[in-house]
Amino acid sequence: MKSIKNIKDLSITDRAEFYGVFEQLSNYICPETKILIAVSGWADSMFLSFLIYSFFAKNNLDFNNLFFIHCNHKTRKETEQEQKFIEDFFDWLNLNIVIFYSGNEKKTENTLRNWRYSEFQKVIDKNKIDYIFTWHNLTDRIESSFMNIFRGSGLNGFLSMKFIDKSPLLQNVQTVRPLLSFTKIQIEEFCSKFNVPFFVDQTNLDSSTSLRNKIRLELFPQFEKLSNTKESFYQSMLNIYSELENLENLDLWNLLEIKKSYYWNSDYAFLRDIPTPKISQSTILQLLKKLNLSSNITEKTLNDLYDFFQNSKQGYKYVNGTYFFLSHSKIYIIKAKKDFWEKYIEKSIIIDRLWELEVWKETVFVDNPDYLWLEIRYPKSGDKLWSKSWTKYCINKKIPVFWRNFIPVVVSSNNVLKYFYL
């Protein structure tokens, strides 16, 4: 274990190798954001704590919104010594840390993980935590990718760890992994450079204890030998993750421009068929940036959008002058004035000829002679088609709410005989 030095006077926020990390953090952390960090005492968790501590200090954020938790598994004789050191370290930084002890007699990896996450959940619920930050790094991610490949997974298994996602073991919080671009060795070097103390977990040095250790200690050295340099293997894997995630995000938000009504007065209108369970908060943020909507976006707005895409089937959200409509497994994005779809258009014409007609910036085709001398107008309250109201008919026909008042219709009194939708 390295000795404690005065890391309070050291700053890493201006160093080039951390620009990307701090830029990502600034997209998620705002003055009211509450964060929980799990601390093991090993290099990656201690450096993560120092990293977030530095970010809070540089941005003058409230340290009362920063929570740390350490779970003492009591599986090794060193755990009491490690716990005491962690308590002293965080006390010296004037930061609070919560300690939990395992009382489970069956200390298997699975039971300890479930216990650990149950303690996390208690702190999350009590303090209304927004994010839990974990120390998973590039080495961990590559190990998980290979473990999942050996188990027969596809692309989702290969990309199992992402910068931000939701854990199936935790509720009402998202998991953030700021260290995914750094290897374990790099993180240990950072700890040495910035005098961040840490313990070495001796169980990670035995390849017989787990498949993960076997991959790290036996398989990776072979890849390193076959690579041009030891670092090139990890850099290649980092590039692969980045390219796959970019392709995933590009495909996810490959927006199609759709027809707009003249009366919407909208700047743009897009459509996308989206498998909503795949939408992450970071992907939503990328979309907002793409549409120039990311300024003044609060953490609450981002969470509301994420929950909306994940859990809703119909409805809409209004963000910085732009509507996001969910309708029958499609997302429509329309930049227009608030409640633009609720107005009624008081215009009408009499059909005096067949075939092509210009109707208020739209071209419609009338080929039924029965419609001659009838009225074409936009729908009004009380209109019916067959035995249903116009609104209910549109719902059954999966016509989005923002189109229903802007579709030219042929009417006789309040009876709709024909409509011209898209």
MONORKA-V136541 format. One record per backbone hydrogen bond with DSSP energy under -0.5 kcal/mol. NH is the residue of the N-H (numbers start at 1). CO is the residue of the C=O. E is the energy in kcal/mol with one decimal. If there is no record, write none. Layout:
BEGIN
nh=NH co=CO e=E
nh=NH co=CO e=E
END
This chain:
BEGIN
nh=2 co=198 e=-0.8
nh=5 co=195 e=-0.7
nh=7 co=5 e=-2.2
nh=9 co=6 e=-1.0
nh=10 co=7 e=-1.6
nh=15 co=12 e=-1.4
nh=18 co=15 e=-1.7
nh=19 co=16 e=-1.5
nh=22 co=18 e=-2.5
nh=23 co=19 e=-2.3
nh=24 co=20 e=-2.1
nh=25 co=21 e=-2.6
nh=26 co=22 e=-1.9
nh=27 co=23 e=-0.7
nh=27 co=24 e=-1.1
nh=28 co=25 e=-1.6
nh=29 co=25 e=-2.8
nh=30 co=28 e=-0.6
nh=33 co=30 e=-2.0
nh=35 co=65 e=-2.7
nh=36 co=131 e=-2.5
nh=37 co=67 e=-2.7
nh=38 co=133 e=-1.4
nh=39 co=69 e=-3.4
nh=40 co=38 e=-0.5
nh=43 co=199 e=-0.6
nh=46 co=42 e=-2.4
nh=47 co=43 e=-2.6
nh=48 co=44 e=-2.0
nh=49 co=45 e=-2.2
nh=50 co=46 e=-2.0
nh=51 co=47 e=-2.8
nh=52 co=48 e=-2.6
nh=53 co=49 e=-2.4
nh=54 co=50 e=-2.5
nh=55 co=51 e=-2.1
nh=56 co=52 e=-2.6
nh=57 co=53 e=-2.4
nh=58 co=54 e=-2.6
nh=59 co=55 e=-1.9
nh=60 co=57 e=-1.1
nh=61 co=56 e=-2.5
nh=63 co=61 e=-0.6
nh=65 co=62 e=-1.9
nh=66 co=63 e=-1.5
nh=67 co=35 e=-3.0
nh=67 co=65 e=-0.6
nh=68 co=96 e=-0.8
nh=69 co=37 e=-2.3
nh=70 co=98 e=-2.9
nh=72 co=70 e=-0.6
nh=72 co=100 e=-3.4
nh=73 co=71 e=-0.9
nh=79 co=76 e=-1.3
nh=80 co=77 e=-0.5
nh=82 co=78 e=-2.5
nh=83 co=79 e=-2.5
nh=84 co=80 e=-2.1
nh=85 co=81 e=-2.1
nh=86 co=82 e=-2.5
nh=87 co=83 e=-2.6
nh=88 co=84 e=-2.3
nh=89 co=85 e=-2.6
nh=90 co=86 e=-2.4
nh=91 co=87 e=-2.0
nh=92 co=88 e=-2.2
nh=93 co=89 e=-1.5
nh=94 co=91 e=-1.0
nh=95 co=90 e=-3.1
nh=98 co=68 e=-2.7
nh=100 co=70 e=-2.4
nh=102 co=72 e=-2.4
nh=107 co=105 e=-1.4
nh=108 co=106 e=-1.5
nh=112 co=108 e=-2.4
nh=113 co=109 e=-1.9
nh=114 co=110 e=-2.4
nh=115 co=111 e=-2.3
nh=116 co=112 e=-2.8
nh=117 co=113 e=-2.6
nh=118 co=114 e=-1.8
nh=119 co=115 e=-1.9
nh=120 co=116 e=-2.1
nh=121 co=117 e=-2.3
nh=122 co=118 e=-1.5
nh=123 co=119 e=-1.7
nh=124 co=120 e=-2.6
nh=125 co=121 e=-2.8
nh=126 co=122 e=-2.3
nh=127 co=123 e=-2.2
nh=128 co=124 e=-0.9
nh=129 co=124 e=-1.8
nh=130 co=34 e=-2.1
nh=131 co=34 e=-1.7
nh=132 co=174 e=-2.5
nh=133 co=36 e=-3.3
nh=133 co=131 e=-0.5
nh=134 co=176 e=-2.4
nh=138 co=179 e=-0.8
nh=138 co=182 e=-2.9
nh=139 co=182 e=-0.5
nh=141 co=137 e=-2.4
nh=142 co=138 e=-2.6
nh=143 co=139 e=-2.4
nh=144 co=140 e=-2.5
nh=145 co=141 e=-2.4
nh=146 co=142 e=-2.3
nh=147 co=143 e=-2.5
nh=148 co=144 e=-2.5
nh=149 co=145 e=-2.2
nh=150 co=146 e=-2.6
nh=151 co=147 e=-1.0
nh=152 co=149 e=-1.8
nh=153 co=148 e=-2.6
nh=158 co=154 e=-2.0
nh=159 co=155 e=-2.3
nh=160 co=157 e=-1.3
nh=162 co=160 e=-0.5
nh=165 co=175 e=-1.9
nh=170 co=167 e=-1.4
nh=174 co=130 e=-1.4
nh=175 co=165 e=-3.3
nh=176 co=132 e=-2.4
nh=177 co=163 e=-2.8
nh=180 co=177 e=-1.1
nh=182 co=179 e=-1.9
nh=187 co=183 e=-2.2
nh=188 co=184 e=-2.3
nh=189 co=185 e=-2.0
nh=190 co=186 e=-2.4
nh=191 co=187 e=-2.3
nh=192 co=188 e=-1.9
nh=193 co=189 e=-2.5
nh=194 co=190 e=-2.6
nh=195 co=192 e=-0.7
nh=196 co=191 e=-2.5
nh=197 co=195 e=-0.6
nh=199 co=41 e=-2.9
nh=201 co=199 e=-0.5
nh=202 co=200 e=-0.9
nh=204 co=201 e=-1.5
nh=205 co=202 e=-1.6
nh=206 co=203 e=-1.0
nh=207 co=205 e=-0.6
nh=209 co=206 e=-1.4
nh=214 co=210 e=-1.9
nh=215 co=211 e=-2.5
nh=216 co=212 e=-2.4
nh=217 co=213 e=-3.2
nh=218 co=214 e=-2.3
nh=219 co=214 e=-1.3
nh=220 co=215 e=-2.6
nh=222 co=218 e=-0.6
nh=222 co=219 e=-0.8
nh=223 co=219 e=-1.6
nh=224 co=220 e=-2.6
nh=225 co=221 e=-1.8
nh=226 co=222 e=-1.7
nh=227 co=223 e=-1.0
nh=233 co=229 e=-0.8
nh=234 co=230 e=-0.6
nh=235 co=231 e=-2.4
nh=236 co=232 e=-2.5
nh=237 co=233 e=-2.0
nh=238 co=234 e=-2.4
nh=239 co=235 e=-2.4
nh=240 co=236 e=-2.3
nh=241 co=237 e=-2.4
nh=242 co=238 e=-2.3
nh=243 co=239 e=-2.7
nh=244 co=240 e=-2.5
nh=245 co=241 e=-2.4
nh=246 co=242 e=-2.2
nh=247 co=243 e=-2.4
nh=248 co=244 e=-2.4
nh=249 co=245 e=-2.5
nh=250 co=246 e=-2.8
nh=251 co=247 e=-2.5
nh=252 co=248 e=-2.1
nh=253 co=249 e=-2.1
nh=254 co=251 e=-1.2
nh=255 co=253 e=-1.7
nh=256 co=271 e=-2.5
nh=257 co=255 e=-0.5
nh=258 co=269 e=-2.2
nh=264 co=261 e=-1.5
nh=265 co=261 e=-0.6
nh=265 co=262 e=-0.6
nh=267 co=335 e=-2.0
nh=268 co=335 e=-0.6
nh=270 co=333 e=-2.6
nh=271 co=256 e=-2.3
nh=272 co=331 e=-1.8
nh=274 co=272 e=-0.7
nh=274 co=329 e=-0.8
nh=276 co=274 e=-1.6
nh=278 co=275 e=-2.4
nh=279 co=276 e=-1.9
nh=284 co=280 e=-2.0
nh=285 co=281 e=-2.2
nh=286 co=282 e=-2.0
nh=287 co=283 e=-2.1
nh=288 co=284 e=-2.5
nh=289 co=285 e=-2.1
nh=290 co=286 e=-2.4
nh=291 co=287 e=-1.9
nh=292 co=289 e=-1.5
nh=293 co=288 e=-4.0
nh=294 co=288 e=-0.6
nh=297 co=294 e=-1.5
nh=298 co=296 e=-0.6
nh=302 co=298 e=-2.1
nh=303 co=299 e=-2.5
nh=304 co=300 e=-2.7
nh=305 co=301 e=-2.4
nh=306 co=302 e=-2.3
nh=307 co=303 e=-2.7
nh=308 co=304 e=-2.3
nh=309 co=305 e=-2.6
nh=310 co=306 e=-2.2
nh=311 co=307 e=-2.8
nh=312 co=308 e=-1.9
nh=315 co=326 e=-1.3
nh=317 co=324 e=-1.7
nh=319 co=317 e=-0.5
nh=319 co=322 e=-3.2
nh=322 co=319 e=-1.5
nh=323 co=334 e=-3.3
nh=324 co=317 e=-2.9
nh=325 co=323 e=-0.5
nh=325 co=332 e=-3.0
nh=326 co=315 e=-2.9
nh=327 co=325 e=-0.5
nh=327 co=330 e=-2.5
nh=328 co=313 e=-0.5
nh=330 co=327 e=-0.6
nh=331 co=272 e=-2.6
nh=332 co=325 e=-2.5
nh=332 co=330 e=-0.5
nh=333 co=270 e=-2.3
nh=334 co=323 e=-2.0
nh=334 co=332 e=-0.5
nh=335 co=268 e=-2.1
nh=336 co=321 e=-0.7
nh=336 co=334 e=-0.9
nh=337 co=264 e=-0.5
nh=340 co=337 e=-1.4
nh=342 co=339 e=-1.6
nh=343 co=340 e=-0.8
nh=346 co=344 e=-0.7
nh=347 co=345 e=-1.6
nh=349 co=376 e=-2.3
nh=351 co=374 e=-2.8
nh=352 co=350 e=-0.8
nh=355 co=366 e=-5.3
nh=357 co=364 e=-3.0
nh=359 co=357 e=-0.7
nh=359 co=362 e=-4.1
nh=360 co=358 e=-0.6
nh=362 co=359 e=-0.8
nh=364 co=357 e=-2.6
nh=364 co=362 e=-0.5
nh=366 co=355 e=-3.2
nh=366 co=364 e=-0.5
nh=367 co=365 e=-0.6
nh=369 co=367 e=-0.6
nh=371 co=368 e=-2.1
nh=372 co=369 e=-1.4
nh=373 co=351 e=-3.7
nh=374 co=371 e=-2.3
nh=375 co=411 e=-1.2
nh=376 co=349 e=-3.0
nh=377 co=375 e=-0.5
nh=377 co=409 e=-2.1
nh=378 co=345 e=-0.5
nh=378 co=347 e=-0.8
nh=379 co=407 e=-0.6
nh=383 co=380 e=-1.9
nh=384 co=414 e=-2.7
nh=385 co=388 e=-2.6
nh=388 co=385 e=-1.8
nh=390 co=383 e=-2.5
nh=393 co=389 e=-2.6
nh=394 co=390 e=-2.2
nh=395 co=391 e=-2.0
nh=396 co=392 e=-2.3
nh=397 co=393 e=-2.1
nh=398 co=395 e=-1.3
nh=399 co=394 e=-3.0
nh=400 co=398 e=-0.6
nh=403 co=400 e=-1.7
nh=404 co=400 e=-0.8
nh=404 co=401 e=-0.5
nh=406 co=403 e=-2.0
nh=408 co=406 e=-0.6
nh=408 co=420 e=-0.5
nh=409 co=377 e=-3.1
nh=410 co=418 e=-3.2
nh=411 co=375 e=-2.5
nh=411 co=409 e=-0.5
nh=412 co=415 e=-2.2
nh=415 co=412 e=-2.1
nh=416 co=384 e=-3.6
nh=416 co=414 e=-0.6
nh=417 co=410 e=-3.2
nh=417 co=415 e=-0.6
nh=418 co=410 e=-1.2
nh=420 co=408 e=-2.3
nh=421 co=419 e=-0.6
nh=422 co=420 e=-0.6
END
